[in-house]
Amino acid sequence: MAWFLALAYRRLGWQVATFSDRTYIGRGLTGLPGKALQLLERDYRVTRRSQRLGQLVVERARSCDLVVTVKGEYFLPEDVAAVSAVAPFVNWHPDHPVLTQSFACIPYYTAFCPKDSWSTQRLRNMGHLNVSTLAHASDPIVLGGSRHEPAERSFSVVGSSYPYRRHWVEQGLRAGLTADVWGRGSGFEQPGVTARQRPAVGAAQGQALRSGCFTLNTHHPYDVAGGNQRVFDAAAAGAPQLTERLPESVRHFKSGTEIATFEDLEEFRSQVLELSGNAPLRQALARNSHQRVCDEHTYEHRVRAIQALV
């Protein structure tokens, strides 16, 4: 998400410097060792490295017209206050801020931007008046591509594996469909599943989303309002999509004409069978959702929204 945002700023003519807090906190280690260090620093501040991170970002901010962080999970409140004192500081928060963000940091941002209006309203009700919704976006230039019918599998699934997502994949398999699953820890061994056991990044993500006749996009249970990153990425990739009928998802994309949605198991079964057998419907969903992203939901749109906030 941060990489795509920096790319959009550059396309609009900005000079951009990037700083990967996860790489810094994880000492450049990949896999489980790097992840373990990140979690320890985020939750327990076991070394002085988190403090040094804040100092480094403040030093860089002195020469900037704007500082934007995605999530900002490793910043301390004093870091945020120090950065905001020298440059406008915006946090674009892609997860559930009530569950995954330090409340002590929020007041010190110039603008704190949850991805959904439900979270925004909850935080504003708590007195955080610097909070504004900034929905997810995507990049049809990078993710877009031509669809080749028929795809090798009935549906694709892109993202990490957890029980809720596995449940819906298994329901699709029980309906007689096949799946192409992308992401670490997918761990599927059932017949009919191609488990890639690796993430799909950049243009490869667009190809992964299109590797099924449609893509199944489920939201993490923490995501109570919807509108996750893959709602927008599937549209940018030109992939017809089936997802839960959650408030933020249908706020941005019309259910039935731009995305296919479901609320319960019976509707899920009906929708997967309809999508797998109806090529004209899939083509219409892909075309209409892609146009919606191009018209309203590119990262360039969000860059302009950030400028309006600050």
C-alpha positions as CSV (number, residue, x, y, z in Angstrom):
1,M,0.0,0.0,0.0
2,A,2.8,2.4,0.9
3,W,4.7,1.5,-2.3
4,F,1.7,2.2,-4.5
5,L,1.1,5.5,-2.7
6,A,4.7,6.6,-3.3
7,L,4.3,5.6,-6.9
8,A,1.2,7.8,-7.3
9,Y,3.0,10.8,-5.7
10,R,5.9,10.4,-8.1
11,R,3.5,10.2,-11.1
12,L,2.0,13.5,-9.9
13,G,5.4,15.1,-9.9
14,W,6.4,15.0,-6.2
15,Q,9.8,14.2,-4.9
16,V,9.4,11.3,-2.6
17,A,11.6,9.7,0.0
18,T,10.5,6.4,1.5
19,F,11.3,4.8,4.9
20,S,10.3,1.2,5.7
21,D,9.7,1.0,9.4
22,R,9.1,-2.7,9.2
23,T,12.4,-3.3,7.6
24,Y,14.2,-1.1,10.1
25,I,12.5,-2.7,13.1
26,G,13.1,-6.2,11.7
27,R,16.8,-5.5,11.0
28,G,16.2,-6.5,7.4
29,L,15.4,-10.1,8.4
30,T,12.7,-11.9,6.4
31,G,10.3,-14.6,7.4
32,L,9.5,-15.5,11.0
33,P,12.6,-14.0,12.6
34,G,11.9,-10.5,11.1
35,K,8.2,-10.8,12.0
36,A,9.0,-11.8,15.6
37,L,11.2,-8.8,16.0
38,Q,8.5,-6.5,14.6
39,L,5.9,-7.9,17.0
40,L,8.2,-7.6,20.0
41,E,9.0,-4.0,19.2
42,R,5.4,-3.1,18.5
43,D,3.9,-4.6,21.6
44,Y,6.8,-4.6,24.2
45,R,9.4,-2.0,23.0
46,V,12.1,-4.4,23.9
47,T,15.0,-2.3,22.7
48,R,15.8,1.3,21.9
49,R,15.3,0.7,18.2
50,S,11.7,2.0,18.3
51,Q,12.9,5.2,19.9
52,R,15.6,5.6,17.3
53,L,13.0,5.0,14.5
54,G,11.1,8.1,15.7
55,Q,14.3,10.2,15.8
56,L,15.2,9.2,12.2
57,V,11.8,10.1,10.9
58,V,11.8,13.4,12.7
59,E,15.2,14.2,11.1
60,R,13.9,13.4,7.6
61,A,10.6,15.3,8.2
62,R,12.5,18.6,8.7
63,S,13.1,18.8,4.9
64,C,9.6,17.6,3.9
65,D,6.4,19.4,2.9
66,L,4.3,16.4,4.0
67,V,4.8,13.1,5.9
68,V,2.4,10.2,5.3
69,T,2.6,6.9,7.2
70,V,0.6,3.8,6.4
71,K,-0.6,2.4,9.8
72,G,2.3,3.8,11.8
73,E,2.3,0.9,14.2
74,Y,5.8,1.5,15.6
75,F,5.5,5.2,16.4
76,L,5.3,6.4,19.9
77,P,3.1,9.4,20.8
78,E,6.1,11.7,21.3
79,D,7.3,10.7,17.8
80,V,4.1,11.7,16.2
81,A,4.0,15.0,18.1
82,A,7.6,15.8,17.1
83,V,7.0,15.0,13.4
84,S,3.7,17.1,13.4
85,A,5.7,20.0,14.8
86,V,7.9,20.2,11.7
87,A,5.6,19.0,8.9
88,P,2.0,18.0,8.3
89,F,1.7,14.3,9.4
90,V,-1.0,12.0,8.1
91,N,-1.7,8.4,9.1
92,W,-3.6,6.4,6.5
93,H,-4.7,3.5,8.6
94,P,-5.8,0.4,6.6
95,D,-6.8,-1.8,9.5
96,H,-9.2,-1.6,12.4
97,P,-7.9,1.4,14.5
98,V,-9.9,0.6,17.6
99,L,-8.1,-2.8,17.8
100,T,-4.7,-2.1,16.2
101,Q,-3.7,1.5,16.9
102,S,-2.4,3.2,20.0
103,F,-5.0,5.7,21.0
104,A,-2.3,7.8,22.6
105,C,-0.9,8.6,19.1
106,I,-4.1,9.6,17.3
107,P,-4.5,13.2,18.7
108,Y,-1.0,14.2,17.6
109,Y,-1.4,13.5,13.9
110,T,-2.4,16.4,11.6
111,A,-4.9,14.0,10.2
112,F,-5.7,10.4,11.1
113,C,-7.5,8.5,8.3
114,P,-9.3,5.2,8.9
115,K,-10.4,3.4,5.8
116,D,-14.0,3.2,6.8
117,S,-16.6,5.7,8.0
118,W,-17.7,3.4,10.8
119,S,-14.3,3.7,12.5
120,T,-14.2,7.4,11.8
121,Q,-17.5,8.0,13.5
122,R,-16.5,6.0,16.5
123,L,-13.2,7.9,16.9
124,R,-14.9,11.3,16.4
125,N,-17.5,10.4,19.0
126,M,-14.5,9.8,21.4
127,G,-13.4,13.4,20.8
128,H,-10.8,12.8,18.0
129,L,-11.8,15.6,15.7
130,N,-8.7,15.3,13.4
131,V,-10.1,12.0,12.1
132,S,-11.4,11.7,8.5
133,T,-12.2,8.7,6.3
134,L,-9.8,7.8,3.5
135,A,-11.0,4.6,1.8
136,H,-8.6,2.2,0.2
137,A,-7.5,2.7,-3.4
138,S,-5.8,0.8,-6.1
139,D,-3.6,1.1,-9.2
140,P,-5.2,-0.1,-12.5
141,I,-1.9,0.8,-14.3
142,V,0.1,-1.8,-12.3
143,L,-2.6,-4.4,-11.6
144,G,-4.7,-4.1,-14.8
145,G,-4.4,-6.6,-17.6
146,S,-6.5,-8.5,-20.1
147,R,-8.6,-11.4,-18.9
148,H,-8.3,-14.7,-20.7
149,E,-11.5,-16.9,-20.5
150,P,-11.7,-19.6,-19.3
151,A,-9.3,-19.4,-16.3
152,E,-7.6,-22.5,-15.0
153,R,-9.6,-22.5,-11.8
154,S,-13.1,-21.6,-10.8
155,F,-12.0,-18.9,-8.4
156,S,-8.9,-17.3,-6.9
157,V,-8.1,-16.3,-3.3
158,V,-5.4,-13.8,-2.7
159,G,-4.1,-13.1,0.9
160,S,-3.0,-14.8,4.1
161,S,-4.8,-17.8,5.4
162,Y,-6.9,-17.8,8.6
163,P,-9.9,-19.9,9.7
164,Y,-12.6,-17.5,8.5
165,R,-11.1,-17.3,5.0
166,R,-10.5,-21.1,4.9
167,H,-14.2,-21.7,5.8
168,W,-15.4,-19.9,2.7
169,V,-12.8,-21.5,0.4
170,E,-13.9,-24.9,1.7
171,Q,-17.6,-24.0,1.0
172,G,-16.6,-23.2,-2.5
173,L,-14.9,-26.6,-2.9
174,R,-18.0,-28.3,-1.5
175,A,-20.1,-26.6,-4.2
176,G,-17.9,-28.4,-6.8
177,L,-15.6,-25.5,-7.7
178,T,-11.8,-25.4,-7.8
179,A,-9.5,-22.7,-6.3
180,D,-6.2,-21.0,-6.9
181,V,-4.9,-19.8,-3.5
182,W,-2.1,-17.3,-3.2
183,G,-0.4,-16.3,0.1
184,R,1.9,-17.7,2.7
185,G,0.5,-20.3,5.0
186,S,-2.3,-21.2,2.6
187,G,-1.8,-24.9,3.7
188,F,-4.6,-26.3,1.6
189,E,-4.2,-30.0,0.7
190,Q,-7.7,-30.7,-0.6
191,P,-8.3,-31.9,-4.2
192,G,-9.2,-29.0,-6.4
193,V,-6.9,-26.5,-4.8
194,T,-3.7,-25.1,-6.2
195,A,-1.9,-23.7,-3.1
196,R,0.8,-21.3,-4.2
197,Q,2.4,-20.8,-0.8
198,R,3.7,-17.4,-1.7
199,P,2.4,-13.9,-1.8
200,A,1.6,-12.1,-5.1
201,V,3.0,-8.6,-5.3
202,G,2.7,-5.8,-7.9
203,A,1.7,-6.8,-11.4
204,A,1.8,-10.5,-10.2
205,Q,-1.1,-9.7,-7.8
206,G,-3.2,-8.6,-10.7
207,Q,-2.4,-11.9,-12.5
208,A,-3.2,-13.9,-9.3
209,L,-6.6,-12.2,-8.9
210,R,-7.4,-13.0,-12.5
211,S,-6.3,-16.7,-12.2
212,G,-9.8,-17.8,-11.4
213,C,-13.0,-17.1,-13.3
214,F,-13.8,-14.8,-10.3
215,T,-11.9,-13.9,-7.1
216,L,-13.3,-14.7,-3.7
217,N,-12.5,-11.8,-1.3
218,T,-13.4,-12.4,2.4
219,H,-12.8,-9.8,5.2
220,H,-11.0,-10.5,8.4
221,P,-13.5,-10.7,11.4
222,Y,-11.9,-7.5,12.7
223,D,-13.0,-5.8,9.6
224,V,-16.5,-5.1,10.8
225,A,-17.4,-2.5,8.1
226,G,-15.7,-3.9,5.0
227,G,-14.1,-2.1,2.1
228,N,-10.7,-4.0,2.4
229,Q,-7.8,-3.6,0.1
230,R,-8.8,-6.4,-2.2
231,V,-12.2,-4.9,-2.9
232,F,-10.3,-2.2,-4.8
233,D,-7.4,-4.3,-6.1
234,A,-9.7,-6.9,-7.7
235,A,-11.6,-4.1,-9.5
236,A,-8.3,-2.5,-10.6
237,A,-7.1,-5.9,-11.9
238,G,-10.3,-6.4,-13.9
239,A,-11.3,-9.5,-11.9
240,P,-15.0,-10.1,-11.1
241,Q,-15.3,-10.4,-7.4
242,L,-17.5,-12.1,-4.8
243,T,-17.3,-10.6,-1.3
244,E,-19.5,-10.1,1.8
245,R,-22.2,-7.5,1.6
246,L,-20.6,-5.2,4.1
247,P,-21.5,-1.4,4.5
248,E,-18.2,0.1,3.2
249,S,-17.9,-2.4,0.3
250,V,-21.3,-1.5,-1.1
251,R,-20.7,2.1,-0.4
252,H,-18.0,2.2,-3.0
253,F,-19.1,-0.5,-5.4
254,K,-22.7,-1.3,-6.4
255,S,-23.8,-4.8,-5.4
256,G,-25.0,-6.8,-8.4
257,T,-23.6,-4.6,-11.2
258,E,-20.0,-3.9,-10.0
259,I,-19.3,-6.6,-7.4
260,A,-21.2,-9.8,-6.4
261,T,-22.0,-10.0,-2.7
262,F,-23.4,-12.5,-0.2
263,E,-24.7,-12.5,3.4
264,D,-25.1,-16.1,4.4
265,L,-24.2,-19.6,3.3
266,E,-27.2,-20.1,1.1
267,E,-26.6,-16.9,-0.8
268,F,-22.9,-17.8,-1.1
269,R,-23.6,-21.2,-2.7
270,S,-26.0,-19.5,-5.1
271,Q,-23.5,-16.8,-6.0
272,V,-20.5,-19.1,-6.6
273,L,-22.6,-21.3,-8.9
274,E,-23.9,-18.3,-10.8
275,L,-20.5,-16.7,-11.2
276,S,-18.8,-19.9,-12.3
277,G,-21.3,-20.5,-15.0
278,N,-22.2,-17.0,-16.3
279,A,-19.4,-15.5,-18.3
280,P,-21.4,-12.4,-19.4
281,L,-22.1,-11.6,-15.8
282,R,-18.4,-11.9,-14.9
283,Q,-17.4,-9.7,-17.8
284,A,-19.9,-7.0,-16.8
285,L,-18.7,-7.0,-13.1
286,A,-15.1,-6.8,-14.2
287,R,-15.7,-4.0,-16.6
288,N,-18.0,-1.9,-14.4
289,S,-15.8,-2.2,-11.2
290,H,-12.7,-1.4,-13.2
291,Q,-14.3,1.7,-14.5
292,R,-15.4,2.7,-11.0
293,V,-11.8,2.4,-9.7
294,C,-10.5,4.5,-12.6
295,D,-13.1,7.2,-12.0
296,E,-13.0,7.4,-8.2
297,H,-10.5,5.1,-6.4
298,T,-7.0,5.4,-7.7
299,Y,-4.1,6.4,-5.4
300,E,-3.9,9.7,-7.2
301,H,-7.5,10.4,-6.0
302,R,-6.3,9.7,-2.4
303,V,-3.2,11.9,-2.8
304,R,-5.5,14.8,-3.7
305,A,-7.8,14.0,-0.8
306,I,-4.8,14.1,1.6
307,Q,-3.8,17.5,0.2
308,A,-7.3,18.8,0.9
309,L,-7.1,17.6,4.5
310,V,-3.8,19.3,5.3
